[in-house]
């Protein structure tokens, strides 16, 4: 092997393939190397500090450098660093975490299945849904509906659920069993003169029309985020969920709520399911479950889902599915302590207290001529930019803005031309102002340069 370059940035480009990056551009520019974190801030290897305006990847709820999570991980590593949940074996942390999640669930749930990422949780949900259909003697009921611009992961099945073109291009996705219905983004999808309420009802009609066209007895489930995250922080229009859920019930279609981003406080309730009065049959959880200090995710299923699966596993003699790291004792112990911190420090209450200022400052970005829309709820939001300002391809202005934010000390994420904001739930009012001051000054500087 050739001798590696000296700097970490250059060494990274020499050996690592990155997610959501242009590999050739990565070779030229290198990556930002983060070295440490504390609270809502991270620091790179050169000592420059940034506000982590995305909580990592929508996920570090309790902030960086939380010693209680470090300590509980070390204690569990000493006691039992690894064990599995295969073949009638388990361990204390996975049992306790499963009990905690069943207790916290906003609707009655029966069982918890642990996975390692949101992608795996959604992928497992699809497998178990198909397994259940076969158990019920409905082998034709295998189609899954998700939404354009929805995000559910990157495995073969979960990436198929994801309704974003770049997650499909050159991967030969989506798989045939997955369908995509209307994205509930009012500004971009409404018809002339259509009210928000009328648009919400049309979304429900579009869903029902798809079900009828495909055949109701072929549709197994509908996957959706309470608030769309990586698709651009799409907040559902008023009346959307009240119109959509009866359609699912009418045709006996399972509802899977993807709470990977919304779960554990982000929208101002412990779950987005509570914020929008949802009644899911299954829920997928990850990210803030452990504040991403350890990789862990969970699939919650109700009894109506569980019983046919249990019967089928008994008929076959085994449920032939599992991950080496499912319910990992260190990850489960960290997740338990993380949930204790969220509850003890009332971080959901902090979201509710801070959200009015957060949403006010977010809305204030619309005063900039580059911003065509702001949208959000709780401590999540986005500012949509007009790519036509640069007369360039979609995403060019977002990329330029993202780079300017970073230069000025704010880490955000552009999803096309939508700039996202999703800070740790511990953020204070002063820090909210600090974050949006950087965003405002960055947008002003770009607007002036154009």
C-alpha positions as a LaTeX table, in Angstrom:
\begin{tabular}{lrrr}
\hline
Residue & $x$ (\AA) & $y$ (\AA) & $z$ (\AA) \\
\hline
Unk1 & 0.00 & 0.00 & 0.00 \\
Unk2 & 1.31 & 3.46 & $-0.91$ \\
Unk3 & 2.28 & 5.84 & 1.87 \\
Unk4 & $-0.72$ & 7.91 & 2.95 \\
Unk5 & $-0.68$ & 11.73 & 2.96 \\
Unk6 & $-0.12$ & 13.51 & 6.28 \\
Unk7 & $-3.29$ & 15.55 & 6.84 \\
Unk8 & $-6.44$ & 13.86 & 8.05 \\
Unk9 & $-8.44$ & 15.56 & 5.29 \\
Unk10 & $-6.17$ & 14.15 & 2.57 \\
Unk11 & $-5.98$ & 10.74 & 4.25 \\
Unk12 & $-9.78$ & 10.61 & 4.34 \\
Unk13 & $-10.09$ & 11.30 & 0.63 \\
Unk14 & $-7.54$ & 8.59 & $-0.05$ \\
Unk15 & $-9.41$ & 5.82 & 1.74 \\
Unk16 & $-13.06$ & 6.60 & 2.45 \\
Unk17 & $-16.19$ & 6.64 & 0.28 \\
Unk18 & $-18.72$ & 9.08 & 1.76 \\
Unk19 & $-22.50$ & 9.06 & 1.94 \\
Unk20 & $-24.45$ & 11.72 & 0.03 \\
Unk21 & $-21.33$ & 13.10 & $-1.64$ \\
Unk22 & $-19.90$ & 13.43 & $-5.15$ \\
Unk23 & $-16.99$ & 10.97 & $-4.94$ \\
Unk24 & $-14.89$ & 12.84 & $-7.54$ \\
Unk25 & $-15.50$ & 16.17 & $-5.86$ \\
Unk26 & $-14.62$ & 14.53 & $-2.53$ \\
Unk27 & $-11.23$ & 13.58 & $-3.97$ \\
Unk28 & $-10.57$ & 17.23 & $-4.77$ \\
Unk29 & $-11.99$ & 19.06 & $-1.78$ \\
Unk30 & $-11.65$ & 16.62 & 1.12 \\
Unk31 & $-14.04$ & 16.63 & 4.07 \\
Unk32 & $-14.62$ & 18.69 & 7.18 \\
Unk33 & $-13.05$ & 16.63 & 9.97 \\
Unk34 & $-14.92$ & 17.07 & 13.26 \\
Unk35 & $-12.85$ & 16.39 & 16.35 \\
Unk36 & $-15.03$ & 17.02 & 19.40 \\
Unk37 & $-18.41$ & 18.26 & 20.54 \\
Unk38 & $-20.08$ & 19.89 & 23.52 \\
Unk39 & $-23.73$ & 20.86 & 23.88 \\
Unk40 & $-25.00$ & 22.22 & 20.57 \\
Unk41 & $-21.46$ & 22.88 & 19.28 \\
Unk42 & $-18.85$ & 20.79 & 17.47 \\
Unk43 & $-15.22$ & 21.65 & 16.73 \\
Unk44 & $-13.06$ & 20.65 & 13.80 \\
Unk45 & $-9.44$ & 19.49 & 13.93 \\
Unk46 & $-8.27$ & 23.07 & 13.37 \\
Unk47 & $-10.12$ & 24.33 & 16.45 \\
Unk48 & $-12.96$ & 26.10 & 14.62 \\
Unk49 & $-16.30$ & 25.84 & 16.43 \\
Unk50 & $-19.68$ & 25.39 & 14.73 \\
Unk51 & $-23.28$ & 25.35 & 15.84 \\
Unk52 & $-24.50$ & 21.88 & 14.87 \\
Unk53 & $-27.78$ & 23.08 & 13.41 \\
Unk54 & $-28.74$ & 19.56 & 12.31 \\
Unk55 & $-28.04$ & 17.77 & 15.63 \\
Unk56 & $-25.67$ & 15.57 & 13.62 \\
Unk57 & $-28.18$ & 13.80 & 11.39 \\
Unk58 & $-31.42$ & 15.04 & 13.02 \\
Unk59 & $-30.49$ & 13.00 & 16.05 \\
Unk60 & $-28.34$ & 14.25 & 18.95 \\
Unk61 & $-31.25$ & 15.23 & 21.18 \\
Unk62 & $-29.32$ & 15.69 & 24.45 \\
Unk63 & $-26.38$ & 17.44 & 22.81 \\
Unk64 & $-22.76$ & 16.43 & 22.42 \\
Unk65 & $-20.47$ & 15.41 & 25.28 \\
Unk66 & $-23.17$ & 14.12 & 27.66 \\
Unk67 & $-21.12$ & 12.40 & 30.37 \\
Unk68 & $-23.99$ & 10.28 & 31.66 \\
Unk69 & $-24.14$ & 8.49 & 28.33 \\
Unk70 & $-20.38$ & 8.03 & 28.24 \\
Unk71 & $-20.40$ & 6.58 & 31.75 \\
Unk72 & $-23.28$ & 4.17 & 31.19 \\
Unk73 & $-21.62$ & 2.90 & 28.00 \\
Unk74 & $-18.37$ & 2.26 & 29.88 \\
Unk75 & $-20.16$ & 0.43 & 32.70 \\
Unk76 & $-22.05$ & $-1.79$ & 30.27 \\
Unk77 & $-18.89$ & $-2.49$ & 28.29 \\
Unk78 & $-17.26$ & $-3.78$ & 31.47 \\
Unk79 & $-20.26$ & $-5.90$ & 32.50 \\
Unk80 & $-21.43$ & $-7.35$ & 29.18 \\
Unk81 & $-19.92$ & $-5.74$ & 26.08 \\
Unk82 & $-21.96$ & $-7.81$ & 23.64 \\
Unk83 & $-24.65$ & $-10.40$ & 23.49 \\
Unk84 & $-27.38$ & $-11.23$ & 21.01 \\
Unk85 & $-31.12$ & $-11.83$ & 20.95 \\
Unk86 & $-31.15$ & $-14.94$ & 18.73 \\
Unk87 & $-32.42$ & $-18.43$ & 19.60 \\
Unk88 & $-34.25$ & $-17.75$ & 22.87 \\
Unk89 & $-31.43$ & $-15.69$ & 24.40 \\
Unk90 & $-31.38$ & $-12.08$ & 25.53 \\
Unk91 & $-30.00$ & $-9.74$ & 28.21 \\
Unk92 & $-31.17$ & $-7.12$ & 30.69 \\
Unk93 & $-30.66$ & $-3.88$ & 28.74 \\
Unk94 & $-32.71$ & $-5.05$ & 25.73 \\
Unk95 & $-35.55$ & $-6.25$ & 27.98 \\
Unk96 & $-35.60$ & $-2.99$ & 29.93 \\
Unk97 & $-35.49$ & $-0.84$ & 26.80 \\
Unk98 & $-38.29$ & $-2.83$ & 25.17 \\
Unk99 & $-40.40$ & $-2.39$ & 28.31 \\
Unk100 & $-39.67$ & 1.34 & 28.31 \\
Unk101 & $-40.67$ & 1.77 & 24.67 \\
Unk102 & $-43.92$ & $-0.16$ & 25.11 \\
Unk103 & $-44.67$ & 2.07 & 28.12 \\
Unk104 & $-43.86$ & 5.26 & 26.16 \\
Unk105 & $-45.69$ & 4.30 & 22.98 \\
Unk106 & $-48.45$ & 6.80 & 22.16 \\
Unk107 & $-50.78$ & 4.02 & 20.95 \\
Unk108 & $-51.02$ & 0.42 & 22.23 \\
Unk109 & $-48.10$ & $-1.68$ & 21.03 \\
Unk110 & $-47.39$ & $-5.34$ & 21.69 \\
Unk111 & $-43.77$ & $-6.12$ & 20.82 \\
Unk112 & $-40.44$ & $-4.41$ & 20.05 \\
Unk113 & $-37.92$ & $-5.65$ & 17.50 \\
Unk114 & $-34.49$ & $-4.02$ & 17.73 \\
Unk115 & $-32.41$ & $-3.10$ & 14.69 \\
Unk116 & $-29.39$ & $-0.84$ & 14.14 \\
Unk117 & $-30.65$ & 2.02 & 11.94 \\
Unk118 & $-33.83$ & 3.58 & 10.69 \\
Unk119 & $-33.22$ & 1.92 & 7.33 \\
Unk120 & $-33.07$ & $-1.52$ & 8.95 \\
Unk121 & $-36.19$ & $-0.82$ & 11.03 \\
Unk122 & $-38.21$ & 0.09 & 7.93 \\
Unk123 & $-36.72$ & $-2.78$ & 5.95 \\
Unk124 & $-37.68$ & $-5.19$ & 8.72 \\
Unk125 & $-41.17$ & $-3.70$ & 8.84 \\
Unk126 & $-41.65$ & $-4.56$ & 5.15 \\
Unk127 & $-40.43$ & $-8.13$ & 5.65 \\
Unk128 & $-42.72$ & $-8.68$ & 8.62 \\
Unk129 & $-45.67$ & $-7.16$ & 6.75 \\
Unk130 & $-45.11$ & $-9.60$ & 3.87 \\
Unk131 & $-44.66$ & $-12.45$ & 6.36 \\
Unk132 & $-47.96$ & $-11.47$ & 8.01 \\
Unk133 & $-49.80$ & $-11.35$ & 4.67 \\
Unk134 & $-48.70$ & $-14.90$ & 3.95 \\
Unk135 & $-49.70$ & $-15.96$ & 7.47 \\
Unk136 & $-53.18$ & $-14.56$ & 6.84 \\
Unk137 & $-53.53$ & $-16.42$ & 3.55 \\
Unk138 & $-53.26$ & $-13.20$ & 1.55 \\
Unk139 & $-50.15$ & $-13.77$ & $-0.59$ \\
Unk140 & $-51.32$ & $-11.14$ & $-3.08$ \\
Unk141 & $-51.27$ & $-8.39$ & $-0.42$ \\
Unk142 & $-47.67$ & $-7.26$ & $-0.81$ \\
Unk143 & $-47.69$ & $-3.74$ & $-2.26$ \\
Unk144 & $-46.49$ & $-0.87$ & $-0.10$ \\
Unk145 & $-47.41$ & 2.78 & $-0.59$ \\
Unk146 & $-45.19$ & 5.64 & 0.53 \\
Unk147 & $-45.01$ & 9.23 & $-0.69$ \\
Unk148 & $-43.05$ & 11.31 & $-3.17$ \\
Unk149 & $-40.29$ & 13.11 & $-1.21$ \\
Unk150 & $-40.73$ & 10.79 & 1.77 \\
Unk151 & $-37.55$ & 9.43 & 3.33 \\
Unk152 & $-37.35$ & 5.98 & 4.92 \\
Unk153 & $-33.76$ & 4.83 & 4.48 \\
Unk154 & $-31.26$ & 3.42 & 2.02 \\
Unk155 & $-31.40$ & $-0.39$ & 2.08 \\
Unk156 & $-32.92$ & $-1.98$ & $-1.03$ \\
Unk157 & $-36.45$ & $-1.99$ & 0.39 \\
Unk158 & $-36.31$ & 1.17 & 2.50 \\
Unk159 & $-34.64$ & 3.14 & $-0.30$ \\
Unk160 & $-37.51$ & 2.04 & $-2.50$ \\
Unk161 & $-39.90$ & 3.54 & 0.05 \\
Unk162 & $-37.88$ & 6.74 & $-0.06$ \\
Unk163 & $-39.46$ & 9.00 & $-2.68$ \\
Unk164 & $-36.35$ & 10.93 & $-3.77$ \\
Unk165 & $-34.86$ & 10.46 & $-7.25$ \\
Unk166 & $-31.21$ & 10.40 & $-6.19$ \\
Unk167 & $-31.90$ & 7.43 & $-3.91$ \\
Unk168 & $-33.14$ & 5.49 & $-6.96$ \\
Unk169 & $-30.93$ & 6.60 & $-9.86$ \\
Unk170 & $-28.44$ & 3.94 & $-11.00$ \\
Unk171 & $-29.44$ & 1.67 & $-8.10$ \\
Unk172 & $-32.25$ & 0.03 & $-10.12$ \\
Unk173 & $-34.82$ & 1.18 & $-7.58$ \\
Unk174 & $-37.57$ & 1.27 & $-6.51$ \\
Unk175 & $-38.49$ & $-2.41$ & $-6.33$ \\
Unk176 & $-41.80$ & $-3.23$ & $-8.07$ \\
Unk177 & $-43.86$ & $-3.70$ & $-4.89$ \\
Unk178 & $-43.43$ & $-0.07$ & $-3.80$ \\
Unk179 & $-45.68$ & 2.76 & $-5.01$ \\
Unk180 & $-45.52$ & 6.51 & $-4.33$ \\
Unk181 & $-48.48$ & 8.78 & $-3.81$ \\
Unk182 & $-48.77$ & 12.59 & $-3.69$ \\
Unk183 & $-46.32$ & 14.62 & $-1.62$ \\
Unk184 & $-48.33$ & 16.77 & 0.83 \\
Unk185 & $-46.41$ & 19.97 & 0.12 \\
Unk186 & $-49.09$ & 22.60 & $-0.32$ \\
Unk187 & $-47.03$ & 25.36 & $-1.96$ \\
Unk188 & $-45.51$ & 23.22 & $-4.71$ \\
Unk189 & $-48.35$ & 20.75 & $-5.28$ \\
Unk190 & $-51.54$ & 22.84 & $-4.97$ \\
Unk191 & $-53.70$ & 23.70 & $-7.96$ \\
Unk192 & $-54.69$ & 27.27 & $-8.80$ \\
Unk193 & $-57.22$ & 28.51 & $-6.28$ \\
Unk194 & $-57.05$ & 25.33 & $-4.21$ \\
Unk195 & $-57.27$ & 25.92 & $-0.45$ \\
Unk196 & $-55.06$ & 24.06 & 2.00 \\
Unk197 & $-58.06$ & 22.05 & 3.23 \\
Unk198 & $-59.07$ & 21.14 & $-0.33$ \\
Unk199 & $-55.48$ & 20.13 & $-1.11$ \\
Unk200 & $-55.40$ & 17.83 & 1.94 \\
Unk201 & $-58.60$ & 16.14 & 0.77 \\
Unk202 & $-57.18$ & 15.75 & $-2.73$ \\
Unk203 & $-54.10$ & 14.03 & $-1.29$ \\
Unk204 & $-56.43$ & 11.54 & 0.39 \\
Unk205 & $-58.37$ & 11.07 & $-2.86$ \\
Unk206 & $-55.13$ & 10.48 & $-4.76$ \\
Unk207 & $-54.23$ & 7.80 & $-2.23$ \\
Unk208 & $-57.63$ & 6.13 & $-2.52$ \\
Unk209 & $-57.54$ & 6.31 & $-6.32$ \\
Unk210 & $-54.16$ & 4.53 & $-6.27$ \\
Unk211 & $-55.50$ & 1.85 & $-3.93$ \\
Unk212 & $-58.53$ & 1.25 & $-6.15$ \\
Unk213 & $-56.46$ & 1.21 & $-9.34$ \\
Unk214 & $-53.99$ & $-1.33$ & $-7.92$ \\
Unk215 & $-56.67$ & $-3.41$ & $-6.16$ \\
Unk216 & $-57.32$ & $-2.92$ & $-2.42$ \\
Unk217 & $-56.58$ & $-6.57$ & $-1.68$ \\
Unk218 & $-53.02$ & $-6.11$ & $-3.05$ \\
Unk219 & $-52.07$ & $-3.20$ & $-0.76$ \\
Unk220 & $-50.43$ & $-4.26$ & 2.50 \\
Unk221 & $-49.26$ & $-1.03$ & 4.14 \\
Unk222 & $-48.74$ & 2.71 & 3.96 \\
Unk223 & $-45.47$ & 4.21 & 5.30 \\
Unk224 & $-45.23$ & 7.88 & 6.24 \\
Unk225 & $-43.34$ & 10.31 & 8.45 \\
Unk226 & $-45.56$ & 12.54 & 10.61 \\
Unk227 & $-43.44$ & 15.44 & 9.30 \\
Unk228 & $-41.25$ & 14.71 & 6.28 \\
Unk229 & $-37.60$ & 15.23 & 7.13 \\
Unk230 & $-34.96$ & 14.66 & 4.46 \\
Unk231 & $-37.50$ & 15.40 & 1.73 \\
Unk232 & $-37.31$ & 19.05 & 2.76 \\
Unk233 & $-39.09$ & 19.30 & 6.14 \\
Unk234 & $-42.60$ & 19.08 & 4.71 \\
Unk235 & $-45.20$ & 19.90 & 7.37 \\
Unk236 & $-48.54$ & 18.29 & 6.46 \\
Unk237 & $-51.33$ & 20.70 & 5.51 \\
Unk238 & $-54.23$ & 21.20 & 7.87 \\
Unk239 & $-56.61$ & 18.25 & 7.75 \\
Unk240 & $-54.19$ & 15.96 & 5.91 \\
Unk241 & $-53.93$ & 13.19 & 8.47 \\
Unk242 & $-57.62$ & 13.39 & 9.33 \\
Unk243 & $-58.37$ & 12.72 & 5.65 \\
Unk244 & $-55.72$ & 10.05 & 4.99 \\
Unk245 & $-56.18$ & 7.74 & 7.98 \\
Unk246 & $-59.82$ & 6.80 & 7.27 \\
Unk247 & $-58.80$ & 5.71 & 3.76 \\
Unk248 & $-56.30$ & 3.25 & 5.22 \\
Unk249 & $-58.83$ & 1.86 & 7.68 \\
Unk250 & $-61.49$ & 1.56 & 4.98 \\
Unk251 & $-59.34$ & $-0.91$ & 3.04 \\
Unk252 & $-57.63$ & $-2.67$ & 5.96 \\
Unk253 & $-54.20$ & $-1.26$ & 5.11 \\
Unk254 & $-51.57$ & $-1.20$ & 7.84 \\
Unk255 & $-50.18$ & 2.21 & 8.77 \\
Unk256 & $-46.47$ & 2.43 & 9.61 \\
Unk257 & $-45.44$ & 5.71 & 11.23 \\
Unk258 & $-41.77$ & 6.46 & 10.57 \\
Unk259 & $-40.81$ & 8.34 & 13.74 \\
Unk260 & $-37.08$ & 8.16 & 13.07 \\
Unk261 & $-36.78$ & 11.98 & 12.98 \\
Unk262 & $-39.96$ & 13.07 & 14.75 \\
Unk263 & $-39.70$ & 10.72 & 17.72 \\
Unk264 & $-38.63$ & 11.71 & 21.24 \\
Unk265 & $-39.61$ & 15.36 & 21.27 \\
Unk266 & $-38.78$ & 17.01 & 17.98 \\
Unk267 & $-42.30$ & 18.24 & 17.14 \\
Unk268 & $-43.21$ & 19.38 & 20.67 \\
Unk269 & $-44.63$ & 16.05 & 21.82 \\
Unk270 & $-42.75$ & 12.88 & 22.64 \\
Unk271 & $-43.86$ & 11.52 & 19.25 \\
Unk272 & $-45.09$ & 13.07 & 16.03 \\
Unk273 & $-47.89$ & 10.51 & 16.29 \\
Unk274 & $-49.24$ & 12.54 & 19.22 \\
Unk275 & $-48.79$ & 15.88 & 17.46 \\
Unk276 & $-50.99$ & 14.76 & 14.57 \\
Unk277 & $-53.31$ & 12.30 & 16.38 \\
Unk278 & $-52.13$ & 9.30 & 14.40 \\
Unk279 & $-53.14$ & 5.68 & 14.99 \\
Unk280 & $-50.32$ & 3.61 & 13.49 \\
Unk281 & $-50.12$ & $-0.17$ & 13.59 \\
Unk282 & $-46.34$ & $-0.06$ & 13.57 \\
Unk283 & $-43.74$ & 2.58 & 14.46 \\
Unk284 & $-40.07$ & 2.82 & 13.51 \\
Unk285 & $-37.71$ & 4.62 & 15.89 \\
Unk286 & $-34.02$ & 5.55 & 15.81 \\
Unk287 & $-31.79$ & 8.67 & 15.92 \\
Unk288 & $-32.89$ & 10.43 & 19.15 \\
Unk289 & $-33.58$ & 7.02 & 20.72 \\
Unk290 & $-29.92$ & 7.04 & 21.81 \\
Unk291 & $-29.12$ & 10.59 & 20.61 \\
Unk292 & $-27.04$ & 8.57 & 18.12 \\
Unk293 & $-24.37$ & 7.98 & 20.75 \\
Unk294 & $-24.78$ & 4.32 & 19.78 \\
Unk295 & $-26.36$ & 2.83 & 16.63 \\
Unk296 & $-29.77$ & 1.46 & 17.58 \\
Unk297 & $-33.29$ & 1.48 & 16.20 \\
Unk298 & $-36.55$ & $-0.20$ & 17.01 \\
Unk299 & $-39.70$ & $-1.43$ & 15.32 \\
Unk300 & $-42.85$ & $-1.40$ & 17.45 \\
Unk301 & $-45.79$ & $-3.55$ & 16.37 \\
Unk302 & $-49.31$ & $-3.81$ & 17.73 \\
Unk303 & $-51.03$ & $-7.06$ & 18.63 \\
Unk304 & $-52.96$ & $-7.25$ & 15.36 \\
Unk305 & $-49.62$ & $-7.32$ & 13.55 \\
Unk306 & $-47.89$ & $-9.59$ & 16.06 \\
Unk307 & $-50.36$ & $-12.48$ & 16.37 \\
Unk308 & $-50.28$ & $-13.70$ & 12.72 \\
Unk309 & $-46.46$ & $-13.37$ & 12.70 \\
Unk310 & $-46.22$ & $-15.46$ & 15.86 \\
Unk311 & $-48.54$ & $-18.09$ & 14.35 \\
Unk312 & $-46.50$ & $-18.25$ & 11.15 \\
Unk313 & $-43.19$ & $-18.59$ & 13.01 \\
Unk314 & $-44.76$ & $-21.46$ & 14.97 \\
Unk315 & $-45.96$ & $-23.14$ & 11.78 \\
Unk316 & $-42.52$ & $-22.86$ & 10.16 \\
Unk317 & $-40.63$ & $-23.43$ & 13.41 \\
Unk318 & $-38.58$ & $-20.23$ & 13.35 \\
Unk319 & $-38.73$ & $-16.51$ & 12.49 \\
Unk320 & $-35.83$ & $-16.54$ & 10.05 \\
Unk321 & $-34.72$ & $-12.94$ & 10.47 \\
Unk322 & $-32.16$ & $-11.17$ & 12.66 \\
Unk323 & $-29.17$ & $-8.84$ & 12.96 \\
Unk324 & $-25.99$ & $-9.53$ & 14.91 \\
Unk325 & $-26.32$ & $-6.20$ & 16.70 \\
Unk326 & $-30.07$ & $-6.25$ & 17.40 \\
Unk327 & $-30.65$ & $-4.95$ & 20.93 \\
Unk328 & $-26.90$ & $-4.63$ & 21.52 \\
Unk329 & $-26.42$ & $-4.32$ & 25.30 \\
Unk330 & $-24.24$ & $-1.20$ & 25.15 \\
Unk331 & $-26.54$ & 0.54 & 22.68 \\
Unk332 & $-29.63$ & $-0.44$ & 24.68 \\
Unk333 & $-28.10$ & 0.78 & 27.95 \\
Unk334 & $-27.18$ & 4.10 & 26.36 \\
Unk335 & $-30.66$ & 4.45 & 24.86 \\
Unk336 & $-32.26$ & 3.82 & 28.27 \\
Unk337 & $-30.11$ & 6.49 & 29.91 \\
Unk338 & $-30.76$ & 8.88 & 27.02 \\
Unk339 & $-34.53$ & 8.49 & 27.48 \\
Unk340 & $-34.11$ & 9.12 & 31.22 \\
Unk341 & $-32.29$ & 12.38 & 30.44 \\
Unk342 & $-35.00$ & 13.47 & 27.99 \\
Unk343 & $-37.64$ & 12.87 & 30.67 \\
Unk344 & $-35.73$ & 14.16 & 33.71 \\
Unk345 & $-34.72$ & 17.40 & 32.00 \\
Unk346 & $-38.12$ & 17.79 & 30.34 \\
Unk347 & $-36.60$ & 18.32 & 26.93 \\
Unk348 & $-40.05$ & 18.02 & 25.35 \\
Unk349 & $-41.04$ & 20.96 & 27.55 \\
Unk350 & $-37.94$ & 22.80 & 26.36 \\
Unk351 & $-38.99$ & 22.24 & 22.75 \\
Unk352 & $-42.39$ & 23.74 & 23.51 \\
Unk353 & $-40.81$ & 26.70 & 25.31 \\
Unk354 & $-38.20$ & 27.41 & 22.63 \\
Unk355 & $-40.32$ & 26.61 & 19.55 \\
Unk356 & $-42.11$ & 30.00 & 19.32 \\
Unk357 & $-38.78$ & 31.85 & 19.05 \\
Unk358 & $-37.32$ & 29.17 & 16.74 \\
Unk359 & $-40.29$ & 29.39 & 14.38 \\
Unk360 & $-40.34$ & 33.21 & 14.55 \\
Unk361 & $-36.68$ & 33.46 & 13.61 \\
Unk362 & $-37.15$ & 30.83 & 10.90 \\
Unk363 & $-40.09$ & 32.78 & 9.45 \\
Unk364 & $-37.96$ & 35.93 & 9.56 \\
Unk365 & $-35.61$ & 34.41 & 6.98 \\
Unk366 & $-38.41$ & 34.88 & 4.43 \\
Unk367 & $-37.62$ & 38.60 & 4.44 \\
Unk368 & $-34.57$ & 37.71 & 2.35 \\
Unk369 & $-35.36$ & 37.82 & $-1.39$ \\
Unk370 & $-33.75$ & 34.41 & $-1.91$ \\
Unk371 & $-36.25$ & 32.68 & 0.38 \\
Unk372 & $-39.56$ & 31.61 & $-1.17$ \\
Unk373 & $-40.99$ & 29.75 & 1.82 \\
Unk374 & $-40.26$ & 28.80 & 5.42 \\
Unk375 & $-41.98$ & 25.90 & 7.17 \\
Unk376 & $-41.61$ & 24.01 & 10.41 \\
Unk377 & $-42.99$ & 22.82 & 13.72 \\
Unk378 & $-41.38$ & 22.44 & 17.13 \\
Unk379 & $-37.60$ & 22.49 & 16.71 \\
Unk380 & $-37.48$ & 21.45 & 13.07 \\
Unk381 & $-37.82$ & 23.66 & 10.04 \\
Unk382 & $-36.59$ & 24.61 & 6.60 \\
Unk383 & $-36.12$ & 27.71 & 4.47 \\
Unk384 & $-36.76$ & 27.05 & 0.79 \\
Unk385 & $-34.59$ & 29.05 & $-1.60$ \\
Unk386 & $-35.37$ & 30.00 & $-5.19$ \\
Unk387 & $-32.83$ & 28.26 & $-7.39$ \\
Unk388 & $-33.99$ & 30.45 & $-10.28$ \\
Unk389 & $-32.08$ & 33.31 & $-8.64$ \\
Unk390 & $-28.85$ & 31.75 & $-9.90$ \\
Unk391 & $-30.44$ & 30.60 & $-13.16$ \\
Unk392 & $-28.76$ & 27.33 & $-12.31$ \\
Unk393 & $-29.73$ & 23.74 & $-11.72$ \\
Unk394 & $-31.84$ & 23.00 & $-8.65$ \\
Unk395 & $-29.64$ & 22.62 & $-5.60$ \\
Unk396 & $-26.92$ & 25.04 & $-6.71$ \\
Unk397 & $-28.11$ & 27.87 & $-4.49$ \\
Unk398 & $-28.67$ & 25.46 & $-1.62$ \\
Unk399 & $-25.11$ & 24.17 & $-1.93$ \\
Unk400 & $-23.72$ & 27.71 & $-2.04$ \\
Unk401 & $-25.77$ & 28.68 & 1.02 \\
Unk402 & $-24.70$ & 25.55 & 2.89 \\
Unk403 & $-21.04$ & 26.39 & 2.25 \\
Unk404 & $-21.56$ & 29.97 & 3.42 \\
Unk405 & $-23.30$ & 28.82 & 6.60 \\
Unk406 & $-20.38$ & 26.51 & 7.34 \\
Unk407 & $-17.81$ & 29.23 & 6.66 \\
Unk408 & $-19.60$ & 31.44 & 9.20 \\
Unk409 & $-19.85$ & 28.68 & 11.82 \\
Unk410 & $-23.18$ & 26.97 & 11.26 \\
Unk411 & $-23.64$ & 23.40 & 10.07 \\
Unk412 & $-26.93$ & 22.95 & 8.24 \\
Unk413 & $-27.96$ & 20.70 & 5.38 \\
Unk414 & $-29.34$ & 21.64 & 2.02 \\
Unk415 & $-31.88$ & 19.22 & 0.60 \\
Unk416 & $-31.85$ & 20.58 & $-2.89$ \\
Unk417 & $-32.56$ & 24.25 & $-2.20$ \\
Unk418 & $-34.23$ & 23.73 & 1.18 \\
Unk419 & $-31.99$ & 24.68 & 4.12 \\
Unk420 & $-32.81$ & 22.57 & 7.16 \\
Unk421 & $-32.62$ & 23.47 & 10.85 \\
Unk422 & $-32.89$ & 20.73 & 13.48 \\
Unk423 & $-30.68$ & 21.55 & 16.49 \\
Unk424 & $-30.24$ & 19.49 & 19.67 \\
Unk425 & $-33.30$ & 19.68 & 21.92 \\
Unk426 & $-31.21$ & 21.29 & 24.67 \\
Unk427 & $-30.79$ & 24.53 & 22.69 \\
Unk428 & $-31.45$ & 27.81 & 24.54 \\
Unk429 & $-33.12$ & 30.99 & 23.32 \\
Unk430 & $-29.74$ & 32.73 & 23.11 \\
Unk431 & $-28.39$ & 29.89 & 21.00 \\
Unk432 & $-31.44$ & 29.94 & 18.73 \\
Unk433 & $-30.75$ & 33.61 & 18.08 \\
Unk434 & $-27.06$ & 32.87 & 17.51 \\
Unk435 & $-27.94$ & 30.18 & 14.95 \\
Unk436 & $-30.42$ & 32.28 & 13.01 \\
Unk437 & $-28.19$ & 35.36 & 13.16 \\
Unk438 & $-25.60$ & 33.36 & 11.23 \\
Unk439 & $-28.23$ & 32.09 & 8.80 \\
Unk440 & $-29.62$ & 35.59 & 8.23 \\
Unk441 & $-26.23$ & 37.21 & 7.71 \\
Unk442 & $-25.21$ & 34.41 & 5.33 \\
Unk443 & $-28.35$ & 34.81 & 3.21 \\
Unk444 & $-27.97$ & 38.58 & 3.20 \\
Unk445 & $-24.36$ & 38.29 & 2.02 \\
Unk446 & $-25.35$ & 35.90 & $-0.79$ \\
Unk447 & $-28.26$ & 38.09 & $-1.87$ \\
Unk448 & $-25.99$ & 41.15 & $-2.00$ \\
Unk449 & $-23.38$ & 39.28 & $-4.03$ \\
Unk450 & $-26.00$ & 38.39 & $-6.62$ \\
\hline
\end{tabular}
